[in-house]
Structures are given as C-alpha cells and as structure tokens.
Amino acid sequence: MKCPNCGHTKSNVIDSRPTENSSIRRRRECENCGKRFTTYEIIDTVPVFIVKKDGKREVYDRNKMMAGMVKACYKRPVTDEQLNKAADEIEQELQNSLKSEFSSTEMGNFVMEKLRALDEVSYVRFASVYREFKDIETFMTELKEIIKANKKAAKKSEK
C-alpha cells in the first residue's frame, strides 16, 4: 500500500475492523515517514447481468430493483429497513449462485418471493405489473393462490 504522504510502499496495519457494507477498514502507519492513513478493502465481485425479454443485457442495478419494490410497497406497512434487507438477501443469492447472468424472469421471481414474505398486497401489486395481468381472471387466480397458501399456513400453525 502506497503512503499518501511520501509514496513509500511499506506500511504496518495498526487496526482492522469490519464496516457495515462488508468491507474492512484498516488503519495503517507508513514505515518511512510514520504518517497514519486509512484504507478500505472490499470484496471484488463479478458483475451480474440481467437478460431482458428482448435479449438485451444490462448490468444489475440495485436502485432499479429497489424502485420497483418501493412502488409495490407504497402506503403499505413495510419499512425501508425491511426492503433493504430483502434487497441484500436477493444480492446474496445472486452472488452465491456463481452465475453472471440472470433472466429478468428470474429477478422478478426473486423479488416476488421476498415481497410475498413481507406483505401480500405489495406482492400482488408487483406481480400484477411484472406478470402483466391482462384481465381480472388472472388477477383473481393469483389471489386465490395466496388465500390457499394462507389457509395451509394457518392449518400448520394450529398443529
């Protein structure tokens, strides 16, 4: 690591600690001039691409995903903290898969899975846009699936 003061390439690490965004903060001291400085190490990740329905590829953008989730959760009892946690979990799944490309369908399914666990109304809002519900019948079919899943969960919790 080059000293920002004198340019010397050798330094000693005085203190290391993790930061909130999964990087490591290191406090260093230059062996030559004794000046202290801070560096941050981050994990180098492979860029993730989203393949759209028309075949175009674009780099994964957390802000774009979050914007869709925020719209779906508008005026619903879902906190920013919950949305960020869901986005973090989705990103972790993307990184753990070791794939560098995901279809927009896969991404939509990841988001719907997380929204379904957070708030069913938000889930239906997102699904109605994402799945392009064409009529009320498609919408009702999705609602019936949610009701059926809720009844199953209620029966399991009774046992």
DSSP file with accessible surface (Angstrom, degrees, kcal/mol):
  #  RESIDUE AA STRUCTURE BP1 BP2  ACC     N-H-->O    O-->H-N    N-H-->O    O-->H-N    TCO  KAPPA ALPHA  PHI   PSI    X-CA   Y-CA   Z-CA
    1    1 A M              0   0  116      0, 0.0     2,-0.3     0, 0.0    38,-0.0   0.000 360.0 360.0 360.0 127.8    0.0    0.0    0.0
    2    2 A K        -     0   0  147      1,-0.1     7,-0.2    28,-0.0     6,-0.1  -0.613 360.0-120.1 -80.3 132.3    1.5    3.3   -1.0
    3    3 A C     >  -     0   0    5      5,-2.7     4,-1.6    -2,-0.3    -1,-0.1  -0.532  12.9-145.8 -69.0 129.2    1.7    6.0    1.6
    4    4 A P  T  4 S+     0   0  104      0, 0.0    -1,-0.2     0, 0.0    -2,-0.0   0.722  96.4  49.0 -69.9 -15.8   -0.3    9.1    0.5
    5    5 A N  T  4 S+     0   0   99      3,-0.1    -3,-0.0    30,-0.1    -2,-0.0   0.940 132.9   3.9 -86.9 -52.9    2.2   11.3    2.2
    6    6 A C  T  4 S-     0   0   56      2,-0.1    -1,-0.0    29,-0.1    -4,-0.0   0.534  89.5-120.4-115.5 -11.1    5.6   10.1    1.0
    7    7 A G     <  +     0   0   32     -4,-1.6     2,-0.0     1,-0.3    -5,-0.0   0.479  56.0 154.0  85.4   1.4    4.8    7.4   -1.6
    8    8 A H        -     0   0   64     -6,-0.1    -5,-2.7     1,-0.1    -1,-0.3  -0.364  40.0-143.8 -63.7 143.4    6.6    4.6    0.4
    9    9 A T  S    S+     0   0   89     -7,-0.2     2,-0.5    21,-0.1    -1,-0.1   0.500  72.2  79.7 -93.7  -2.7    5.2    1.2   -0.4
   10   10 A K        +     0   0  122     -7,-0.0    21,-2.0     2,-0.0    22,-0.5  -0.900  51.2 156.4-111.4 133.2    5.6   -0.4    3.1
   11   11 A S  E     -A   30   0A  21     -2,-0.5     2,-0.4    19,-0.2    19,-0.2  -0.973  33.8-126.0-146.3 158.0    3.2    0.2    5.9
   12   12 A N  E     -A   29   0A  79     17,-2.8    17,-2.3    -2,-0.3     2,-0.6  -0.892  23.5-124.9-106.4 139.5    2.1   -1.6    9.1
   13   13 A V  E     +A   28   0A  68     -2,-0.4    15,-0.3    15,-0.2     3,-0.1  -0.716  29.0 176.1 -83.3 122.1   -1.5   -2.4    9.9
   14   14 A I  E     +     0   0A  72     13,-3.3     2,-0.3    -2,-0.6    14,-0.2   0.821  66.3   6.3 -92.5 -39.5   -2.4   -0.9   13.3
   15   15 A D  E     -A   27   0A  57     12,-1.3    12,-3.1     2,-0.0     2,-0.4  -0.998  58.5-170.6-149.6 139.8   -6.1   -1.7   13.5
   16   16 A S  E     +A   26   0A  51     -2,-0.3    10,-0.2    10,-0.2     8,-0.0  -0.997  14.8 159.9-131.0 139.4   -8.6   -3.6   11.3
   17   17 A R  E     -A   25   0A 128      8,-2.2     8,-3.2    -2,-0.4     2,-0.1  -0.979  37.9-109.2-155.6 148.0  -12.3   -3.7   11.7
   18   18 A P  E     -A   24   0A 110      0, 0.0     6,-0.2     0, 0.0     2,-0.2  -0.405  31.1-145.6 -73.0 151.9  -15.3   -4.7    9.5
   19   19 A T    >   -     0   0   40      4,-2.7     3,-1.0    -2,-0.1     4,-0.1  -0.640  28.8-100.1-108.9 174.6  -17.6   -1.9    8.2
   20   20 A E  T 3  S+     0   0  204      1,-0.3    -1,-0.0    -2,-0.2     0, 0.0   0.802 117.2  57.8 -66.2 -29.9  -21.4   -2.0    7.7
   21   21 A N  T 3  S-     0   0  114      1,-0.1    -1,-0.3     2,-0.0     3,-0.1  -0.050 121.7 -97.8 -97.4  34.5  -21.1   -2.5    3.9
   22   22 A S  S <  S+     0   0   93     -3,-1.0    21,-0.5     1,-0.2     2,-0.2   0.775  87.6 118.2  58.5  32.8  -19.0   -5.7    4.1
   23   23 A S        -     0   0    5     19,-0.1    -4,-2.7    -4,-0.1     2,-0.5  -0.716  62.8-119.7-113.1 173.2  -15.6   -4.1    3.6
   24   24 A I  E     -AB  18  41A  61     17,-2.5    17,-2.7    -2,-0.2     2,-0.5  -0.966  15.4-147.9-118.6 128.0  -12.7   -4.0    6.0
   25   25 A R  E     -AB  17  40A  61     -8,-3.2    -8,-2.2    -2,-0.5     2,-0.5  -0.815  17.2-169.0 -93.3 126.8  -11.3   -0.7    7.4
   26   26 A R  E     -AB  16  39A  53     13,-3.2    13,-2.8    -2,-0.5     2,-0.5  -0.980  13.8-152.3-121.3 129.1   -7.6   -0.8    8.0
   27   27 A R  E     -AB  15  38A  70    -12,-3.1   -13,-3.3    -2,-0.5   -12,-1.3  -0.866  26.8-172.8 -96.0 125.5   -5.6    1.9    9.9
   28   28 A R  E     -AB  13  37A  32      9,-3.5     9,-2.2    -2,-0.5     2,-0.4  -0.849  20.8-152.0-122.4 157.9   -2.0    1.9    8.6
   29   29 A E  E     -AB  12  36A  64    -17,-2.3   -17,-2.8    -2,-0.3     7,-0.2  -0.997  25.9-121.9-130.7 127.4    1.2    3.6    9.6
   30   30 A C  E  >  -A   11   0A   4      5,-2.7     4,-1.1    -2,-0.4   -19,-0.2  -0.464  10.4-146.9 -67.3 133.4    3.9    4.3    7.0
   31   31 A E  T  4 S+     0   0  101    -21,-2.0    -1,-0.1    -2,-0.2   -20,-0.1   0.745  95.4  45.3 -71.0 -23.5    7.3    2.6    7.8
   32   32 A N  T  4 S+     0   0  104    -22,-0.5    -1,-0.1     3,-0.1   -21,-0.1   0.955 130.1  12.7 -86.0 -57.8    9.2    5.5    6.2
   33   33 A C  T  4 S-     0   0   55      2,-0.1    -2,-0.1   -25,-0.0     3,-0.1   0.564  89.3-127.5-102.6 -10.6    7.5    8.8    7.5
   34   34 A G     <  +     0   0   34     -4,-1.1     2,-0.1     1,-0.3    -3,-0.1   0.483  56.4 147.7  79.5   0.0    5.3    7.4   10.3
   35   35 A K        -     0   0  115     -6,-0.1    -5,-2.7     1,-0.1     2,-0.3  -0.435  41.3-135.1 -68.2 142.6    2.2    9.1    8.9
   36   36 A R  E     +B   29   0A 132     -7,-0.2     2,-0.3    -2,-0.1    -7,-0.2  -0.788  29.1 167.0-101.2 145.1   -1.1    7.2    9.6
   37   37 A F  E     -B   28   0A  19     -9,-2.2    -9,-3.5    -2,-0.3     2,-0.4  -0.960  27.9-121.6-151.5 163.1   -3.7    6.7    6.9
   38   38 A T  E     -B   27   0A  48     -2,-0.3     2,-0.3   -11,-0.2   -11,-0.2  -0.898  22.6-175.9-113.3 138.4   -6.9    4.6    6.4
   39   39 A T  E     -B   26   0A  18    -13,-2.8   -13,-3.2    -2,-0.4     2,-0.4  -0.902  13.0-146.1-125.7 159.4   -7.6    2.1    3.7
   40   40 A Y  E     -B   25   0A 142     -2,-0.3     2,-0.5   -15,-0.2   -15,-0.2  -0.993   5.5-155.9-126.8 132.6  -10.7    0.0    2.9
   41   41 A E  E     -B   24   0A  83    -17,-2.7   -17,-2.5    -2,-0.4     2,-0.3  -0.915  14.2-175.1-105.7 132.8  -10.7   -3.5    1.4
   42   42 A I        -     0   0  130     -2,-0.5     2,-0.4   -19,-0.2   -19,-0.1  -0.920  32.4-103.4-124.4 153.7  -13.8   -4.6   -0.5
   43   43 A I        -     0   0  124    -21,-0.5     2,-0.7    -2,-0.3   -20,-0.0  -0.597  33.5-130.3 -74.4 128.6  -14.6   -8.0   -2.0
   44   44 A D        -     0   0  156     -2,-0.4     2,-0.3     0, 0.0    -1,-0.1  -0.731  32.1-168.2 -82.7 114.8  -14.2   -7.9   -5.7
   45   45 A T        -     0   0   74     -2,-0.7     3,-0.0     3,-0.0    50,-0.0  -0.753  25.3-110.3-107.4 154.1  -17.3   -9.4   -7.2
   46   46 A V        -     0   0   96     -2,-0.3    52,-0.1     1,-0.1    53,-0.0  -0.629  44.5-106.5 -76.9 133.5  -18.1  -10.5  -10.7
   47   47 A P        -     0   0   73      0, 0.0     2,-0.4     0, 0.0    -1,-0.1  -0.357  31.4-137.7 -63.6 142.3  -20.6   -8.1  -12.4
   48   48 A V        -     0   0   10     12,-0.1    12,-3.2    53,-0.0     2,-0.4  -0.872  15.1-157.1-103.8 134.4  -24.1   -9.5  -12.7
   49   49 A F  E     -Cd  59 101B  50     51,-3.1    53,-2.4    -2,-0.4     2,-0.5  -0.883   6.8-145.8-112.5 144.8  -26.1   -9.0  -15.9
   50   50 A I  E     -Cd  58 102B  13      8,-3.5     8,-2.3    -2,-0.4     2,-0.7  -0.933  11.2-147.1-108.1 126.6  -29.8   -9.1  -16.4
   51   51 A V  E     -Cd  57 103B  37     51,-2.9    53,-2.3    -2,-0.5    54,-0.3  -0.859  19.1-145.7 -96.4 115.1  -31.0  -10.5  -19.7
   52   52 A K    >   -     0   0   64      4,-3.2     3,-2.0    -2,-0.7    53,-0.0  -0.228  27.6-100.6 -74.8 168.8  -34.2   -8.8  -20.7
   53   53 A K  T 3  S+     0   0  136      1,-0.3    -1,-0.1     2,-0.1    -2,-0.0   0.810 123.8  54.5 -61.2 -30.5  -37.1  -10.4  -22.5
   54   54 A D  T 3  S-     0   0  108      2,-0.1    -1,-0.3     1,-0.0     3,-0.1   0.401 123.1-104.7 -85.5   3.7  -36.0   -8.8  -25.8
   55   55 A G  S <  S+     0   0   49     -3,-2.0    -2,-0.1     1,-0.3     2,-0.1   0.301  75.3 138.1  94.6 -10.6  -32.5  -10.3  -25.3
   56   56 A K        -     0   0  145     -5,-0.1    -4,-3.2     1,-0.0     2,-0.4  -0.418  44.0-142.1 -68.0 146.0  -30.7   -7.1  -24.3
   57   57 A R  E     +C   51   0B 127     -6,-0.2     2,-0.3    -3,-0.1    -6,-0.2  -0.909  22.3 175.1-109.7 135.8  -28.2   -7.4  -21.4
   58   58 A E  E     -C   50   0B  68     -8,-2.3    -8,-3.5    -2,-0.4     2,-0.1  -0.984  36.9 -99.2-138.1 151.6  -27.9   -4.8  -18.8
   59   59 A V  E     -C   49   0B  85     -2,-0.3   -10,-0.3   -10,-0.2    -2,-0.0  -0.456  49.8 -98.2 -67.5 137.2  -25.8   -4.6  -15.6
   60   60 A Y        -     0   0   39    -12,-3.2     2,-0.5    -2,-0.1   -12,-0.1  -0.310  40.1-163.1 -54.9 135.0  -27.7   -5.4  -12.5
   61   61 A D     >  -     0   0   78      1,-0.1     4,-1.9    -3,-0.1     3,-0.4  -0.945  15.0-163.7-129.9 109.6  -28.8   -2.2  -10.8
   62   62 A R  H  > S+     0   0   54     -2,-0.5     4,-3.2     1,-0.2     5,-0.2   0.880  92.2  57.8 -58.2 -40.4  -29.9   -2.4   -7.1
   63   63 A N  H  > S+     0   0  122      1,-0.2     4,-2.3     2,-0.2    -1,-0.2   0.880 105.5  49.7 -60.8 -37.4  -31.5    1.1   -7.4
   64   64 A K  H  > S+     0   0  106     -3,-0.4     4,-1.7     2,-0.2    -1,-0.2   0.928 113.0  46.2 -67.4 -42.9  -33.8   -0.1  -10.2
   65   65 A M  H  X S+     0   0   20     -4,-1.9     4,-2.0     1,-0.2    -2,-0.2   0.938 113.3  49.6 -63.8 -45.2  -34.8   -3.2   -8.3
   66   66 A M  H  X S+     0   0   26     -4,-3.2     4,-3.1     1,-0.2     5,-0.2   0.879 105.3  57.8 -62.3 -37.8  -35.4   -1.1   -5.1
   67   67 A A  H  X S+     0   0   45     -4,-2.3     4,-2.3    -5,-0.2    -1,-0.2   0.919 107.6  47.4 -60.2 -42.6  -37.5    1.4   -7.1
   68   68 A G  H  X S+     0   0   24     -4,-1.7     4,-2.0     1,-0.2    -1,-0.2   0.906 113.5  47.8 -64.6 -39.5  -39.9   -1.4   -8.2
   69   69 A M  H  X S+     0   0    0     -4,-2.0     4,-1.7     2,-0.2    -2,-0.2   0.906 110.6  51.3 -68.8 -40.3  -40.1   -2.8   -4.6
   70   70 A V  H  < S+     0   0   72     -4,-3.1     4,-0.3     1,-0.2    -2,-0.2   0.919 109.6  50.3 -63.8 -42.5  -40.8    0.7   -3.2
   71   71 A K  H >< S+     0   0  162     -4,-2.3     3,-1.1     1,-0.2    -1,-0.2   0.916 110.3  49.8 -60.8 -42.3  -43.6    1.3   -5.7
   72   72 A A  H 3< S+     0   0    7     -4,-2.0    -1,-0.2     1,-0.2    -2,-0.2   0.827 113.3  46.7 -66.2 -29.5  -45.2   -2.0   -4.8
   73   73 A C  T >< S+     0   0    9     -4,-1.7     3,-2.1    -5,-0.1     5,-0.4   0.308  78.6 143.5 -96.8   8.6  -45.0   -1.2   -1.1
   74   74 A Y  T <  S-     0   0  148     -3,-1.1    -3,-0.1    -4,-0.3    -4,-0.0  -0.256  80.2  -2.7 -54.9 126.8  -46.4    2.4   -1.4
   75   75 A K  T 3  S+     0   0  169      1,-0.2    -1,-0.3     3,-0.1    -2,-0.0   0.794 107.9 122.6  58.3  32.1  -48.6    3.2    1.6
   76   76 A R  S <  S-     0   0   82     -3,-2.1     2,-2.3     2,-0.2    -1,-0.2  -0.850  79.2-102.5-116.8 159.3  -48.0   -0.3    3.0
   77   77 A P  S    S+     0   0  103      0, 0.0     2,-0.5     0, 0.0    -3,-0.1  -0.238  79.9 121.2 -80.1  56.2  -46.6   -1.3    6.4
   78   78 A V        -     0   0   20     -2,-2.3    -2,-0.2    -5,-0.4     2,-0.1  -0.980  53.4-142.2-120.2 125.6  -43.2   -2.2    5.0
   79   79 A T     >  -     0   0   73     -2,-0.5     4,-2.1     1,-0.1     5,-0.2  -0.434  21.8-117.2 -85.7 160.8  -40.2   -0.3    6.3
   80   80 A D  H  > S+     0   0  120      1,-0.2     4,-2.9     2,-0.2     5,-0.2   0.871 117.7  57.7 -59.3 -37.5  -37.1    0.8    4.4
   81   81 A E  H  > S+     0   0  161      1,-0.2     4,-2.4     2,-0.2    -1,-0.2   0.913 105.9  48.1 -60.9 -43.4  -35.1   -1.5    6.6
   82   82 A Q  H  > S+     0   0   72      2,-0.2     4,-2.3     1,-0.2    -1,-0.2   0.906 112.6  48.8 -64.5 -41.5  -37.2   -4.5    5.5
   83   83 A L  H  X S+     0   0    4     -4,-2.1     4,-2.6     2,-0.2    -2,-0.2   0.918 111.9  48.4 -65.3 -42.4  -36.8   -3.6    1.9
   84   84 A N  H  X S+     0   0   67     -4,-2.9     4,-2.7     2,-0.2    -2,-0.2   0.900 111.0  50.8 -64.7 -38.7  -33.1   -3.1    2.2
   85   85 A K  H  X S+     0   0  127     -4,-2.4     4,-2.4    -5,-0.2    -2,-0.2   0.925 110.8  48.8 -64.0 -42.4  -32.8   -6.5    4.0
   86   86 A A  H  X S+     0   0    5     -4,-2.3     4,-2.3     2,-0.2    -2,-0.2   0.926 111.9  48.9 -62.7 -43.0  -34.8   -8.1    1.2
   87   87 A A  H  X S+     0   0    0     -4,-2.6     4,-2.7     1,-0.2    -2,-0.2   0.911 110.4  51.3 -63.8 -41.1  -32.5   -6.5   -1.4
   88   88 A D  H  X S+     0   0   84     -4,-2.7     4,-2.4     1,-0.2    -1,-0.2   0.912 110.0  49.7 -60.7 -42.5  -29.4   -7.6    0.4
   89   89 A E  H  X S+     0   0   67     -4,-2.4     4,-2.2     2,-0.2    -2,-0.2   0.900 110.7  49.6 -64.8 -40.1  -30.8  -11.2    0.5
   90   90 A I  H  X S+     0   0    0     -4,-2.3     4,-2.3     2,-0.2    -2,-0.2   0.945 111.5  48.8 -63.3 -46.1  -31.5  -11.1   -3.2
   91   91 A E  H  X S+     0   0   50     -4,-2.7     4,-2.5     1,-0.2    -2,-0.2   0.886 109.3  53.0 -61.8 -37.5  -28.0   -9.8   -3.9
   92   92 A Q  H  X S+     0   0  111     -4,-2.4     4,-2.8     1,-0.2    -1,-0.2   0.917 108.3  50.1 -63.8 -41.9  -26.5  -12.6   -1.7
   93   93 A E  H  X S+     0   0   59     -4,-2.2     4,-1.3     2,-0.2    -2,-0.2   0.903 110.2  50.9 -61.7 -41.0  -28.5  -15.2   -3.7
   94   94 A L  H  <>S+     0   0    3     -4,-2.3     5,-0.6     1,-0.2     4,-0.5   0.940 114.3  42.9 -61.8 -47.0  -27.1  -13.7   -6.9
   95   95 A Q  H ><5S+     0   0   72     -4,-2.5     3,-1.0     1,-0.2    -2,-0.2   0.895 112.8  52.4 -67.9 -39.7  -23.5  -13.8   -5.7
   96   96 A N  H 3<5S+     0   0  108     -4,-2.8    -1,-0.2     1,-0.2    -2,-0.2   0.734  98.1  66.1 -69.7 -21.9  -23.9  -17.3   -4.2
   97   97 A S  T 3<5S-     0   0   47     -4,-1.3    -1,-0.2    -3,-0.3    -2,-0.2   0.713  93.2-142.4 -73.1 -20.0  -25.2  -18.7   -7.4
   98   98 A L  T < 5 +     0   0  161     -3,-1.0     2,-0.3    -4,-0.5    -3,-0.1   0.627  58.5 128.0  65.1  13.0  -21.9  -18.1   -9.2
   99   99 A K      < -     0   0   94     -5,-0.6    -1,-0.3     1,-0.1    -2,-0.1  -0.731  49.3-159.5 -92.8 150.6  -23.8  -17.2  -12.3
  100  100 A S  S    S+     0   0   55     -2,-0.3   -51,-3.1     1,-0.1     2,-0.4   0.538  74.8  52.3-105.5  -8.0  -23.0  -13.9  -14.1
  101  101 A E  E     +d   49   0B  78    -53,-0.2     2,-0.4   -51,-0.0   -51,-0.2  -0.990  56.9 177.7-131.7 138.7  -26.3  -13.7  -16.0
  102  102 A F  E     -d   50   0B   5    -53,-2.4   -51,-2.9    -2,-0.4     2,-0.1  -0.991  29.7-119.4-133.0 143.3  -29.9  -13.9  -14.8
  103  103 A S  E  >  -d   51   0B  41     -2,-0.4     4,-2.1   -53,-0.2   -51,-0.2  -0.432  27.2-116.4 -75.9 156.8  -33.1  -13.5  -16.9
  104  104 A S  H  > S+     0   0   22    -53,-2.3     4,-2.6     1,-0.2     5,-0.2   0.832 118.1  60.1 -63.0 -27.1  -35.4  -10.7  -15.9
  105  105 A T  H  > S+     0   0   66    -54,-0.3     4,-2.2     2,-0.2    -1,-0.2   0.928 104.2  47.9 -64.5 -44.8  -37.9  -13.5  -15.1
  106  106 A E  H  > S+     0   0   65      2,-0.2     4,-2.3     1,-0.2    -2,-0.2   0.922 112.5  49.2 -62.0 -43.2  -35.6  -14.9  -12.5
  107  107 A M  H  X S+     0   0   18     -4,-2.1     4,-2.4     1,-0.2    -2,-0.2   0.924 110.0  50.8 -62.2 -44.5  -35.0  -11.5  -11.0
  108  108 A G  H  X S+     0   0    5     -4,-2.6     4,-2.9     1,-0.2    -1,-0.2   0.897 109.6  51.0 -60.1 -39.3  -38.7  -10.8  -10.9
  109  109 A N  H  X S+     0   0   70     -4,-2.2     4,-2.4     2,-0.2    -1,-0.2   0.891 108.0  52.2 -66.1 -39.2  -39.3  -14.2   -9.1
  110  110 A F  H  X S+     0   0   37     -4,-2.3     4,-1.8     2,-0.2    -2,-0.2   0.943 113.3  44.7 -58.9 -46.9  -36.6  -13.3   -6.5
  111  111 A V  H  X S+     0   0    5     -4,-2.4     4,-2.8     1,-0.2     5,-0.2   0.931 112.4  50.5 -65.5 -45.7  -38.3  -10.0   -5.8
  112  112 A M  H  X S+     0   0    5     -4,-2.9     4,-2.7     1,-0.2    -1,-0.2   0.903 107.9  54.2 -61.1 -39.3  -41.8  -11.5   -5.7
  113  113 A E  H  X S+     0   0  112     -4,-2.4     4,-1.4     1,-0.2    -1,-0.2   0.928 112.4  43.2 -60.0 -45.2  -40.6  -14.2   -3.3
  114  114 A K  H  X S+     0   0   33     -4,-1.8     4,-1.5     1,-0.2    -2,-0.2   0.908 114.9  49.0 -69.1 -42.0  -39.3  -11.6   -0.9
  115  115 A L  H  X S+     0   0    0     -4,-2.8     4,-3.2     1,-0.2     8,-0.4   0.880 106.0  57.5 -66.1 -36.0  -42.3   -9.3   -1.2
  116  116 A R  H  < S+     0   0   87     -4,-2.7    -1,-0.2    -5,-0.2    -2,-0.2   0.897 108.1  47.1 -61.1 -38.4  -44.7  -12.2   -0.6
  117  117 A A  H  < S+     0   0   91     -4,-1.4    -1,-0.2    -5,-0.2    -2,-0.2   0.820 118.1  42.5 -72.2 -29.2  -43.0  -12.8    2.7
  118  118 A L  H  < S-     0   0   51     -4,-1.5     2,-0.3     1,-0.3    -2,-0.2   0.919 132.4 -13.1 -82.6 -49.0  -43.1   -9.1    3.6
  119  119 A D     X  -     0   0   21     -4,-3.2     4,-2.2    -5,-0.1    -1,-0.3  -0.873  48.9-148.8-162.9 120.2  -46.6   -8.1    2.6
  120  120 A E  H  > S+     0   0   70     -2,-0.3     4,-2.5     1,-0.2     5,-0.2   0.846 100.0  53.5 -65.2 -35.0  -49.2   -9.8    0.4
  121  121 A V  H  > S+     0   0   63      2,-0.2     4,-2.6     1,-0.2    -1,-0.2   0.939 110.2  47.7 -65.9 -43.5  -50.7   -6.7   -1.0
  122  122 A S  H  > S+     0   0    0      1,-0.2     4,-2.6     2,-0.2     5,-0.2   0.902 110.7  53.1 -61.7 -40.8  -47.3   -5.4   -2.1
  123  123 A Y  H  X S+     0   0    6     -4,-2.2     4,-3.1    -8,-0.4     5,-0.2   0.938 109.9  46.7 -58.8 -48.1  -46.6   -8.8   -3.6
  124  124 A V  H  X S+     0   0   13     -4,-2.5     4,-2.6     1,-0.2    -2,-0.2   0.908 111.3  52.4 -64.9 -39.1  -49.9   -8.7   -5.7
  125  125 A R  H  X S+     0   0   92     -4,-2.6     4,-1.3     2,-0.2    -1,-0.2   0.944 113.9  42.5 -59.4 -48.6  -49.1   -5.2   -6.8
  126  126 A F  H  X S+     0   0   35     -4,-2.6     4,-3.2     1,-0.2     3,-0.4   0.941 115.1  50.0 -64.4 -45.9  -45.6   -6.2   -8.0
  127  127 A A  H  X S+     0   0    0     -4,-3.1     4,-3.1     1,-0.2     6,-0.2   0.876 104.6  58.3 -62.4 -36.4  -46.9   -9.4   -9.6
  128  128 A S  H  <>S+     0   0   34     -4,-2.6     5,-1.7    -5,-0.2    -1,-0.2   0.879 116.2  34.4 -64.8 -35.0  -49.7   -7.6  -11.4
  129  129 A V  H ><5S+     0   0  114     -4,-1.3     3,-0.7    -3,-0.4    -2,-0.2   0.927 121.2  47.5 -80.8 -47.7  -47.2   -5.4  -13.2
  130  130 A Y  H 3<5S+     0   0   41     -4,-3.2    -3,-0.2     1,-0.3    -2,-0.2   0.915 119.4  37.9 -62.4 -45.6  -44.4   -8.0  -13.5
  131  131 A R  T 3<5S-     0   0  102     -4,-3.1    -1,-0.3    -5,-0.3     3,-0.2   0.435 105.9-129.4 -87.3  -0.3  -46.6  -10.8  -14.9
  132  132 A E  T < 5 -     0   0  106     -3,-0.7    -3,-0.2    -5,-0.2    -4,-0.1   0.936  21.1-146.8  53.1  57.5  -48.6   -8.3  -16.9
  133  133 A F      < -     0   0   36     -5,-1.7    -1,-0.2    -6,-0.2     3,-0.1  -0.348  13.2-167.3 -54.6 124.6  -52.1   -9.4  -15.7
  134  134 A K        +     0   0  164     -3,-0.2     2,-0.3     1,-0.1    -1,-0.2   0.721  61.3   5.9 -90.2 -26.0  -54.3   -8.9  -18.7
  135  135 A D  S  > S-     0   0   86      1,-0.1     4,-1.5     0, 0.0     3,-0.3  -0.924  79.8 -93.4-150.7 176.3  -57.7   -9.3  -17.1
  136  136 A I  H  > S+     0   0  112     -2,-0.3     4,-2.9     1,-0.2     5,-0.2   0.816 116.5  63.2 -67.4 -29.4  -59.5   -9.7  -13.8
  137  137 A E  H  > S+     0   0  122      2,-0.2     4,-2.3     1,-0.2    -1,-0.2   0.919 103.2  47.6 -62.9 -43.9  -59.5  -13.5  -14.1
  138  138 A T  H  > S+     0   0   57     -3,-0.3     4,-1.8     2,-0.2    -1,-0.2   0.914 113.1  49.7 -62.7 -41.3  -55.7  -13.7  -14.0
  139  139 A F  H  X S+     0   0   65     -4,-1.5     4,-2.2     1,-0.2    -2,-0.2   0.926 110.8  48.8 -62.5 -46.4  -55.7  -11.4  -11.0
  140  140 A M  H  X S+     0   0   73     -4,-2.9     4,-2.7     1,-0.2    -2,-0.2   0.880 106.5  56.6 -64.4 -37.1  -58.3  -13.5   -9.2
  141  141 A T  H  X S+     0   0   81     -4,-2.3     4,-1.8     2,-0.2    -1,-0.2   0.923 108.5  47.5 -60.3 -43.6  -56.3  -16.7   -9.9
  142  142 A E  H  X S+     0   0   20     -4,-1.8     4,-1.8     1,-0.2    -2,-0.2   0.917 111.4  50.4 -64.5 -41.6  -53.3  -15.1   -8.1
  143  143 A L  H  X S+     0   0   52     -4,-2.2     4,-2.5     1,-0.2    -2,-0.2   0.904 107.8  53.1 -64.4 -39.1  -55.4  -14.0   -5.2
  144  144 A K  H  X S+     0   0  126     -4,-2.7     4,-2.6     1,-0.2    -1,-0.2   0.884 106.5  53.4 -63.7 -37.2  -56.9  -17.5   -4.8
  145  145 A E  H  X S+     0   0   91     -4,-1.8     4,-2.4     2,-0.2    -1,-0.2   0.905 109.2  48.6 -62.9 -41.5  -53.4  -18.9   -4.7
  146  146 A I  H  X S+     0   0    8     -4,-1.8     4,-2.5     2,-0.2    -2,-0.2   0.931 111.7  48.9 -64.5 -44.4  -52.5  -16.5   -1.9
  147  147 A I  H  X S+     0   0   90     -4,-2.5     4,-2.2     2,-0.2    -2,-0.2   0.927 111.3  49.7 -62.0 -43.4  -55.6  -17.4    0.1
  148  148 A K  H  X S+     0   0  109     -4,-2.6     4,-2.1     1,-0.2    -1,-0.2   0.929 111.2  48.9 -62.3 -43.2  -54.9  -21.2   -0.4
  149  149 A A  H  X S+     0   0   41     -4,-2.4     4,-2.3     1,-0.2    -1,-0.2   0.897 110.5  51.6 -64.2 -38.1  -51.3  -20.7    0.8
  150  150 A N  H  X S+     0   0   67     -4,-2.5     4,-2.4     2,-0.2    -1,-0.2   0.889 108.4  50.7 -65.5 -40.2  -52.6  -18.7    3.9
  151  151 A K  H  X S+     0   0  135     -4,-2.2     4,-2.3     2,-0.2    -2,-0.2   0.911 110.5  49.4 -64.9 -40.5  -55.0  -21.5    4.8
  152  152 A K  H  X S+     0   0  140     -4,-2.1     4,-2.1     2,-0.2    -2,-0.2   0.926 111.7  48.5 -63.0 -43.4  -52.3  -24.1    4.6
  153  153 A A  H  X S+     0   0   56     -4,-2.3     4,-2.0     1,-0.2    -2,-0.2   0.890 110.7  51.4 -64.3 -38.9  -50.0  -22.0    6.8
  154  154 A A  H  X S+     0   0   45     -4,-2.4     4,-1.3     1,-0.2    -1,-0.2   0.903 109.6  49.6 -65.8 -40.5  -52.8  -21.5    9.3
  155  155 A K  H  X S+     0   0  138     -4,-2.3     4,-1.1     1,-0.2    -2,-0.2   0.897 110.5  50.6 -65.4 -38.9  -53.5  -25.2    9.5
  156  156 A K  H  < S+     0   0  164     -4,-2.1     3,-0.4     1,-0.2    -1,-0.2   0.893 108.9  51.0 -65.1 -38.9  -49.8  -25.9   10.1
  157  157 A S  H  < S+     0   0   96     -4,-2.0    -1,-0.2     1,-0.2    -2,-0.2   0.768 105.2  57.7 -72.8 -23.5  -49.6  -23.4   12.9
  158  158 A E  H  <        0   0  158     -4,-1.3    -1,-0.2    -3,-0.2    -2,-0.2   0.791 360.0 360.0 -73.3 -29.3  -52.7  -25.0   14.6
  159  159 A K     <        0   0  213     -4,-1.1    -3,-0.0    -3,-0.4    -4,-0.0  -0.040 360.0 360.0 -76.9 360.0  -51.0  -28.4   14.8
